[in-house]
Amino acid sequence: MMGTGTTGHGPNGPWDARDGRDTTGRLLRAATGSGARLIAEAATLVQGWAVLADPIAGAVYSAPAAAAADGVHAAAAPHDHPYSVQLPAAGAVLVLAPAPATPAEHTGHVAATTAALLEVRGQRAAELRGEQMRLHTTLLRLLLAGHADAVVDALGGGAYTHVTVYRLTGEDTPAAHQVLWRAVRPTLTPHADACTLLGRLDGELVVAEVHRGSDDGRILRLVSRVCERHGLLAGMAGPLPLAEMSTAYCDAAAARHSATPAHRIVPADAIGAPRLAPLLPAAPYARWAAAVLRPLDPAQQHLLLVWLRTGSKPSAAEALGLSAGTVRARIREAARLLDADLEDATVRAHLLLALRAPAPADSAADSDAAAAAAAGSGSGSGSDEAALRNAGEARLEALPGGILDTGAVRAWAGGLVDGLEPRLRIALTCWLRHHARTAPAATELHVHRTTLTTWLHQCADHLAQNLADATVRAEIHLALRITRCGRDAPADLPRRGGRTYRRA
């Protein structure tokens, strides 16, 4: 993969062996400094520009900087740049664009020597990479253990305050680790604006960008390219304060459960706040949420939020770094404190709304939130409203009165689920009531699991929603309740002899 457009002599006469020795010496001296100096020297020698282009990172080094885009394009489409030289070097592509007067022999010598020196530098870096990766993994574990100050000191005391966390999984994780390491070129140089830590923890690839509160998006772009190239799924959380590294770590795992081949990287805030929440009347919604969550401390609330986002206790345990038994025990304790049946799909949907509610407008509202919520509370049914009023306190089983009766909420619910055929609506309602478990839902519906799976695919296509996302399922469950006209019961499933069903 090599092409030049000139074969003439340079301004100082024909190129000879002495020129070759001088050129090699200059490139050797530059290579002892850095890769950037080596590329800059190569550009000077060919009196043009030089770029080291990586398929993931783009331009690794460029001299001058303005040539970066041209170098990346030349590496991707060499036939469009016949007057440049392209050579593989250190897992990337070296691109040289000589001046018209530069002899072809001289350009070829510079290209070959530069590529060889880049390979040597790459091999040296590979020898040190194992130790560097172990150091990065250790620093990540220290961050997760809450030793943020020690990590900042190890990074040179760069006044780092925030962290953005990515968690990647897939069969090609080891290769992705190597590619991302080369693309990011992580460094622990003191006083840098940001420092990226990469490590493999429990089979996952974890990327933590430690910075000073502003995220320029560079690591996000690199992670996205790596995910597409290696078929990985990723979750992203942050920026969050360094002290909340463990929270960001859990949130990134919860977000990853919503990732699909069509959307390989999912931010935590994209699944954390249901679309229904902004439509609810702010004051009664916030007072009700503060009242029902009062028995729980922040750690318990975070555990419940991760559980509801991931959709299952084993997934929550994986995200939180706890055993499944511990998560089950803590959820049982939370259910006792809330005095609610957390196995009920409606209660879970209400709990997710409560956990993502805004803070009450004033501190005084917190002291009398339960009474205030009880005074104006109710739900879609008269029995729920009476139960809440008689209890004299806010409960997860019932939302404050009228909160779902607004035009905005009903328009949202109708826009989400209107148009579903009766059989699909009934099947979807039953499946959501069984917490997305196909086997028990198919048994109650008296259909084969394959039939129910086909119907669920039709529901997902009609709704244009990702039913694998636990937050989406909670929203759809509430939308079905808001728009319900009949019972939506399995007994009402339209039938036509045996197990065949007619379209409405």
C-alpha positions as CSV (number, residue, x, y, z in Angstrom):
1,M,0.0,0.0,0.0
2,M,2.3,2.7,-1.3
3,G,2.1,5.3,-3.9
4,T,4.0,8.5,-4.8
5,G,3.4,11.1,-7.5
6,T,7.0,12.3,-8.1
7,T,10.3,10.8,-9.1
8,G,12.4,13.9,-9.8
9,H,15.4,15.2,-7.8
10,G,15.2,17.6,-4.9
11,P,16.4,21.2,-4.9
12,N,19.8,20.1,-3.6
13,G,20.4,17.5,-6.3
14,P,19.8,13.8,-6.6
15,W,19.1,11.8,-3.4
16,D,22.1,9.6,-2.4
17,A,23.2,7.2,0.4
18,R,24.6,10.0,2.5
19,D,21.2,11.7,2.5
20,G,19.8,8.3,3.6
21,R,22.2,8.2,6.6
22,D,21.5,11.7,7.6
23,T,17.7,11.1,7.3
24,T,17.9,8.0,9.4
25,G,19.9,9.8,12.1
26,R,17.4,12.6,12.3
27,L,14.5,10.2,12.6
28,L,16.3,8.1,15.2
29,R,16.9,11.2,17.4
30,A,13.3,12.3,17.0
31,A,12.1,8.8,17.9
32,T,13.9,8.9,21.3
33,G,11.7,11.8,22.2
34,S,8.2,10.9,21.4
35,G,5.9,9.6,18.6
36,A,4.7,13.2,18.0
37,R,8.3,14.4,17.4
38,L,9.0,11.4,15.1
39,I,6.0,12.3,12.9
40,A,6.9,16.0,12.9
41,E,10.4,15.2,11.8
42,A,9.1,12.9,9.0
43,A,6.9,15.8,7.8
44,T,9.8,18.1,7.8
45,L,12.0,15.7,5.8
46,V,9.4,15.2,3.1
47,Q,8.6,19.0,3.1
48,G,4.9,18.2,3.4
49,W,2.7,16.6,6.1
50,A,2.6,13.4,8.0
51,V,-0.2,11.6,10.0
52,L,-0.4,8.4,12.0
53,A,-4.0,7.4,11.6
54,D,-5.8,4.8,13.8
55,P,-9.1,3.3,12.6
56,I,-10.6,3.9,16.0
57,A,-8.8,7.0,17.4
58,G,-8.5,8.8,14.1
59,A,-5.3,10.9,13.9
60,V,-2.9,9.7,16.6
61,Y,-0.2,12.2,15.6
62,S,-0.4,14.8,12.9
63,A,2.2,17.3,11.6
64,P,0.9,19.9,11.1
65,A,-2.3,19.5,13.1
66,A,-4.4,20.8,10.2
67,A,-3.5,17.8,8.2
68,A,-5.2,15.3,10.6
69,A,-8.5,15.1,8.6
70,D,-6.6,14.6,5.3
71,G,-4.4,11.9,6.8
72,V,-7.4,9.9,8.2
73,H,-9.2,10.1,4.9
74,A,-6.1,9.0,3.0
75,A,-5.7,6.0,5.3
76,A,-9.3,5.0,4.7
77,A,-9.4,5.7,1.0
78,P,-5.8,5.5,-0.4
79,H,-6.9,5.5,-4.0
80,D,-8.3,9.0,-3.5
81,H,-4.8,10.2,-2.5
82,P,-2.4,8.8,-5.1
83,Y,0.3,11.4,-4.3
84,S,0.6,10.2,-0.7
85,V,2.5,7.2,0.8
86,Q,0.6,4.9,3.2
87,L,2.4,2.2,5.2
88,P,1.1,0.1,8.2
89,A,2.8,1.0,11.4
90,A,2.2,-0.1,15.0
91,G,-1.4,-1.1,14.4
92,A,-2.2,2.1,12.5
93,V,-1.4,3.7,9.1
94,L,1.4,6.1,8.5
95,V,0.5,8.6,5.8
96,L,3.1,10.9,4.2
97,A,2.2,13.6,1.7
98,P,5.5,14.9,0.2
99,A,6.1,18.2,-1.6
100,P,6.1,17.9,-5.4
101,A,9.9,18.5,-5.5
102,T,10.8,15.8,-3.0
103,P,12.5,12.8,-4.6
104,A,10.5,9.6,-4.5
105,E,13.5,7.6,-3.2
106,H,13.8,10.1,-0.3
107,T,10.1,9.9,0.5
108,G,10.2,6.1,0.5
109,H,13.2,6.0,2.8
110,V,11.6,8.4,5.2
111,A,8.3,6.4,5.2
112,A,10.0,3.0,5.7
113,T,12.3,4.3,8.5
114,T,9.5,6.1,10.3
115,A,7.2,3.1,10.1
116,A,10.0,0.8,11.5
117,L,10.7,3.2,14.3
118,L,7.0,3.4,15.1
119,E,6.9,-0.4,15.3
120,V,9.9,-0.4,17.7
121,R,8.2,2.2,19.9
122,G,5.0,0.1,19.7
123,Q,6.8,-3.0,20.8
124,R,8.4,-1.2,23.7
125,A,5.0,0.2,24.7
126,A,3.6,-3.4,24.6
127,E,6.3,-4.6,27.0
128,L,5.3,-2.0,29.5
129,R,1.5,-2.3,28.8
130,G,0.9,-5.2,31.2
131,E,2.3,-3.4,34.2
132,Q,0.4,-0.2,33.2
133,M,-2.8,-2.1,32.9
134,R,-2.4,-3.7,36.3
135,L,-1.8,-0.2,37.8
136,H,-4.9,1.1,36.1
137,T,-7.0,-1.8,37.5
138,T,-5.6,-1.1,41.0
139,L,-6.5,2.5,40.8
140,L,-10.1,1.6,39.6
141,R,-10.5,-0.7,42.6
142,L,-9.3,2.1,44.9
143,L,-11.9,4.4,43.5
144,L,-14.6,1.9,44.0
145,A,-13.5,1.4,47.6
146,G,-13.9,5.1,48.3
147,H,-10.2,6.1,48.3
148,A,-10.7,9.0,45.8
149,D,-8.0,11.2,47.5
150,A,-5.4,8.5,47.2
151,V,-6.1,8.0,43.5
152,V,-6.0,11.8,42.8
153,D,-2.6,11.9,44.6
154,A,-1.4,8.9,42.4
155,L,-2.5,10.8,39.3
156,G,-0.3,13.8,40.3
157,G,-2.8,15.8,42.3
158,G,-4.5,17.3,39.2
159,A,-7.4,18.8,41.1
160,Y,-9.7,16.1,39.6
161,T,-13.3,16.4,40.9
162,H,-15.6,14.2,38.7
163,V,-15.7,10.9,37.0
164,T,-17.5,9.4,34.0
165,V,-17.8,5.6,34.0
166,Y,-18.3,3.1,31.2
167,R,-18.9,-0.6,31.6
168,L,-18.5,-2.8,28.5
169,T,-19.3,-6.5,28.0
170,G,-19.1,-8.9,25.1
171,E,-17.2,-11.9,23.8
172,D,-14.5,-9.7,22.2
173,T,-13.7,-7.8,25.4
174,P,-10.0,-8.7,25.6
175,A,-9.4,-7.5,22.0
176,A,-11.5,-4.4,22.6
177,H,-9.4,-3.6,25.7
178,Q,-6.2,-3.6,23.6
179,V,-7.7,-1.5,20.9
180,L,-9.2,1.0,23.3
181,W,-5.9,1.2,25.2
182,R,-4.0,2.1,22.0
183,A,-6.7,4.6,20.9
184,V,-7.0,6.4,24.3
185,R,-3.2,6.3,24.9
186,P,-3.9,6.6,28.7
187,T,-1.3,8.5,30.7
188,L,-0.9,9.4,34.3
189,T,0.8,12.7,33.5
190,P,0.3,15.2,36.3
191,H,-1.8,18.3,35.7
192,A,-3.6,17.0,32.6
193,D,-7.1,18.2,32.1
194,A,-8.4,14.6,32.3
195,C,-7.0,11.1,33.0
196,T,-8.5,7.9,31.7
197,L,-8.3,4.7,33.6
198,L,-9.0,1.4,31.8
199,G,-9.2,-2.0,33.5
200,R,-10.9,-5.4,33.4
201,L,-12.9,-6.1,36.5
202,D,-14.8,-9.4,36.8
203,G,-14.7,-10.0,33.1
204,E,-16.0,-6.5,32.2
205,L,-14.0,-3.7,30.6
206,V,-14.3,-0.6,32.8
207,V,-13.4,2.8,31.6
208,A,-13.3,5.7,34.1
209,E,-12.5,9.2,32.8
210,V,-11.4,11.3,35.8
211,H,-11.7,15.0,35.0
212,R,-12.5,18.5,36.4
213,G,-16.2,18.5,35.9
214,S,-16.4,18.9,32.1
215,D,-16.5,16.0,29.7
216,D,-15.4,16.8,26.1
217,G,-17.0,13.6,24.7
218,R,-13.7,12.2,23.3
219,I,-13.8,9.0,25.4
220,L,-17.5,8.5,24.6
221,R,-16.8,8.7,20.9
222,L,-13.9,6.1,21.2
223,V,-16.0,3.8,23.3
224,S,-18.9,4.0,20.8
225,R,-16.5,3.1,17.9
226,V,-15.0,0.2,19.9
227,C,-18.5,-1.1,20.7
228,E,-19.6,-1.1,17.1
229,R,-16.4,-2.7,15.9
230,H,-16.2,-5.5,18.5
231,G,-20.0,-6.0,19.1
232,L,-20.0,-4.9,22.7
233,L,-22.8,-3.5,24.8
234,A,-22.0,-0.6,27.2
235,G,-23.6,1.5,29.9
236,M,-22.4,5.0,30.8
237,A,-22.9,7.0,34.0
238,G,-21.7,10.5,34.9
239,P,-20.2,12.9,35.2
240,L,-20.6,12.4,39.0
241,P,-18.4,13.6,41.9
242,L,-15.4,11.3,42.5
243,A,-16.8,10.4,45.9
244,E,-19.8,8.8,44.1
245,M,-17.7,6.5,41.9
246,S,-19.5,3.4,43.3
247,T,-22.9,4.9,42.4
248,A,-21.7,5.7,38.9
249,Y,-20.3,2.2,38.6
250,C,-23.7,0.7,39.5
251,D,-25.6,3.0,37.3
252,A,-23.4,2.2,34.3
253,A,-24.2,-1.5,34.8
254,A,-27.9,-0.8,35.1
255,A,-27.8,1.3,31.9
256,R,-26.0,-1.5,30.1
257,H,-29.0,-3.8,30.6
258,S,-31.0,-1.5,28.3
259,A,-28.3,-1.6,25.5
260,T,-29.1,-3.4,22.3
261,P,-27.3,-4.1,19.0
262,A,-29.1,-1.1,17.6
263,H,-28.1,1.2,20.6
264,R,-24.9,-0.3,21.9
265,I,-24.1,2.4,24.5
266,V,-26.8,3.7,26.8
267,P,-26.4,6.6,29.2
268,A,-27.8,6.0,32.7
269,D,-29.9,9.2,32.6
270,A,-31.6,8.0,29.4
271,I,-33.3,5.2,31.4
272,G,-33.4,6.7,34.9
273,A,-36.1,9.2,34.4
274,P,-39.4,7.9,33.0
275,R,-41.1,10.0,30.4
276,L,-44.3,10.1,32.5
277,A,-42.6,11.8,35.5
278,P,-42.3,15.3,33.9
279,L,-46.0,15.3,33.0
280,L,-47.2,14.8,36.6
281,P,-48.3,17.8,38.7
282,A,-45.1,18.7,40.5
283,A,-46.3,19.7,44.0
284,P,-48.5,16.7,44.9
285,Y,-46.1,14.3,43.1
286,A,-43.1,15.5,45.0
287,R,-44.9,15.5,48.4
288,W,-46.3,12.0,47.8
289,A,-42.8,10.6,46.8
290,A,-41.1,12.2,49.8
291,A,-43.8,10.7,52.1
292,V,-43.6,7.1,50.8
293,L,-39.8,7.0,50.7
294,R,-39.3,8.5,54.2
295,P,-38.7,5.1,55.8
296,L,-35.7,4.4,53.4
297,D,-32.2,5.7,53.7
298,P,-30.3,6.8,50.5
299,A,-28.5,3.4,50.2
300,Q,-31.8,1.5,50.2
301,Q,-33.3,3.9,47.7
302,H,-30.3,3.4,45.4
303,L,-30.5,-0.4,45.6
304,L,-34.2,-0.3,44.7
305,L,-33.6,2.1,41.8
306,V,-30.9,-0.2,40.4
307,W,-33.2,-3.2,40.9
308,L,-36.1,-1.5,39.0
309,R,-33.8,-0.3,36.2
310,T,-32.2,-3.7,35.6
311,G,-35.5,-5.6,36.0
312,S,-34.3,-8.6,38.1
313,K,-32.6,-9.3,41.4
314,P,-29.6,-11.2,39.8
315,S,-28.9,-8.3,37.4
316,A,-29.1,-5.8,40.3
317,A,-26.7,-8.0,42.3
318,E,-24.3,-8.0,39.4
319,A,-24.5,-4.2,39.0
320,L,-24.1,-3.6,42.7
321,G,-21.3,-6.1,43.3
322,L,-23.4,-7.9,45.9
323,S,-24.6,-11.5,46.2
324,A,-28.1,-12.3,44.9
325,G,-29.1,-13.4,48.4
326,T,-28.0,-10.1,49.9
327,V,-30.0,-8.1,47.3
328,R,-33.1,-10.3,48.0
329,A,-32.8,-9.8,51.7
330,R,-32.4,-6.0,51.4
331,I,-35.4,-5.8,49.0
332,R,-37.5,-7.8,51.5
333,E,-36.4,-5.3,54.2
334,A,-37.3,-2.4,52.0
335,A,-40.7,-3.9,51.3
336,R,-41.3,-4.3,55.1
337,L,-40.3,-0.6,55.7
338,L,-42.6,0.6,52.9
339,D,-45.4,-1.8,53.9
340,A,-45.9,-2.6,50.3
341,D,-46.0,-5.7,48.1
342,L,-43.0,-5.1,45.8
343,E,-44.0,-8.2,43.7
344,D,-47.0,-6.2,42.3
345,A,-46.3,-4.7,38.9
346,T,-48.2,-1.5,39.7
347,V,-46.5,-1.0,43.0
348,R,-43.1,-1.4,41.2
349,A,-44.1,1.2,38.6
350,H,-45.2,3.6,41.3
351,L,-42.0,3.0,43.2
352,L,-39.9,3.9,40.1
353,L,-41.9,7.1,39.8
354,A,-41.3,7.9,43.5
355,L,-37.6,7.3,43.3
356,R,-37.2,9.6,40.3
357,A,-39.5,12.4,41.7
358,P,-38.1,15.9,42.2
359,A,-37.5,17.1,45.8
360,P,-40.4,18.9,47.5
361,A,-40.5,22.6,46.9
362,D,-39.9,23.5,50.5
363,S,-38.6,21.8,53.6
364,A,-41.8,22.2,55.5
365,A,-43.5,20.0,53.1
366,D,-41.4,17.0,54.2
367,S,-42.8,17.0,57.7
368,D,-46.4,16.9,56.7
369,A,-46.0,15.1,53.3
370,A,-48.0,12.1,54.4
371,A,-50.9,14.1,55.6
372,A,-50.9,16.4,52.6
373,A,-50.8,13.4,50.3
374,A,-53.6,11.6,52.1
375,A,-55.8,14.7,52.1
376,G,-55.9,14.9,48.3
377,S,-55.0,11.4,47.4
378,G,-56.8,8.9,45.2
379,S,-56.3,6.6,42.3
380,G,-58.1,5.4,39.2
381,S,-60.5,3.3,41.4
382,G,-62.8,4.4,44.2
383,S,-61.5,1.5,46.4
384,D,-57.9,2.7,46.2
385,E,-59.0,6.3,46.9
386,A,-61.0,5.2,50.0
387,A,-58.2,3.0,51.2
388,L,-55.6,5.8,51.0
389,R,-58.0,8.3,52.7
390,N,-58.7,5.8,55.5
391,A,-55.1,5.0,56.0
392,G,-54.3,8.6,56.6
393,E,-50.8,8.3,54.9
394,A,-49.3,8.1,51.4
395,R,-48.9,4.6,50.1
396,L,-47.2,3.1,47.0
397,E,-50.4,1.3,46.0
398,A,-52.2,4.6,45.1
399,L,-51.0,7.8,43.6
400,P,-52.3,11.2,44.8
401,G,-55.9,11.9,43.5
402,G,-56.1,13.3,40.0
403,I,-52.4,13.0,39.3
404,L,-53.0,10.7,36.3
405,D,-56.2,12.4,35.2
406,T,-54.6,15.3,33.4
407,G,-55.0,15.8,29.7
408,A,-51.2,15.7,29.3
409,V,-50.9,12.3,31.0
410,R,-53.9,10.8,29.1
411,A,-52.5,12.1,25.8
412,W,-49.1,10.5,26.6
413,A,-50.7,7.1,27.6
414,G,-52.9,7.1,24.5
415,G,-50.1,8.0,22.2
416,L,-48.0,5.1,23.7
417,V,-50.5,2.2,23.6
418,D,-53.5,3.2,21.5
419,G,-54.0,1.0,18.4
420,L,-53.0,-2.3,20.0
421,E,-55.3,-5.1,19.0
422,P,-57.3,-6.6,21.9
423,R,-55.3,-9.9,21.8
424,L,-52.0,-8.0,21.9
425,R,-53.2,-5.6,24.6
426,I,-54.4,-8.4,26.8
427,A,-51.3,-10.5,26.2
428,L,-49.0,-7.5,26.9
429,T,-50.9,-6.6,30.1
430,C,-50.6,-10.2,31.4
431,W,-46.9,-10.5,30.5
432,L,-46.1,-7.2,32.3
433,R,-48.1,-8.3,35.4
434,H,-45.8,-11.4,35.5
435,H,-42.7,-9.1,35.4
436,A,-41.8,-10.0,31.8
437,R,-41.8,-13.8,32.4
438,T,-43.1,-15.5,29.4
439,A,-43.8,-19.0,30.8
440,P,-46.3,-18.1,33.5
441,A,-47.9,-15.5,31.3
442,A,-48.4,-18.0,28.5
443,T,-49.9,-20.5,31.0
444,E,-52.4,-17.9,32.3
445,L,-53.3,-16.9,28.7
446,H,-53.6,-20.6,27.6
447,V,-51.3,-20.1,24.7
448,H,-48.0,-21.6,23.7
449,R,-44.9,-19.7,24.7
450,T,-43.9,-19.3,21.0
451,T,-47.3,-17.7,20.3
452,L,-46.9,-15.3,23.2
453,T,-43.3,-14.5,22.0
454,T,-44.6,-13.7,18.5
455,W,-47.3,-11.4,19.9
456,L,-44.7,-9.6,22.1
457,H,-42.6,-9.0,19.0
458,Q,-45.7,-7.5,17.3
459,C,-46.3,-5.3,20.4
460,A,-42.7,-4.1,20.3
461,D,-43.0,-3.3,16.6
462,H,-46.3,-1.5,17.0
463,L,-45.2,0.5,20.1
464,A,-41.7,1.1,18.7
465,Q,-40.4,0.5,22.2
466,N,-37.6,-1.7,23.6
467,L,-39.5,-4.2,25.8
468,A,-36.2,-5.4,27.2
469,D,-35.9,-2.1,29.1
470,A,-37.4,-2.4,32.6
471,T,-38.2,1.3,32.7
472,V,-40.0,1.1,29.4
473,R,-42.0,-1.8,30.7
474,A,-43.0,0.1,33.8
475,E,-44.2,3.0,31.7
476,I,-46.2,0.8,29.4
477,H,-47.8,-0.9,32.4
478,L,-49.1,2.4,33.7
479,A,-50.2,3.6,30.2
480,L,-52.3,0.4,29.8
481,R,-53.9,1.0,33.2
482,I,-54.6,4.7,32.4
483,T,-56.2,3.8,29.0
484,R,-58.1,0.7,30.2
485,C,-61.7,0.4,29.3
486,G,-62.4,-3.2,30.1
487,R,-60.6,-5.7,32.3
488,D,-57.8,-6.6,29.9
489,A,-58.1,-10.1,31.5
490,P,-57.0,-13.4,29.9
491,A,-60.6,-14.6,30.0
492,D,-61.5,-11.7,27.6
493,L,-59.0,-12.9,25.0
494,P,-60.8,-13.1,21.6
495,R,-61.1,-16.7,20.6
496,R,-62.3,-18.7,17.7
497,G,-62.3,-22.4,18.5
498,G,-59.6,-24.0,20.5
499,R,-56.4,-22.0,20.5
500,T,-57.0,-19.9,17.4
501,Y,-57.7,-16.2,17.7
502,R,-59.5,-13.7,15.5
503,R,-58.5,-10.1,14.8
504,A,-60.8,-7.5,16.1
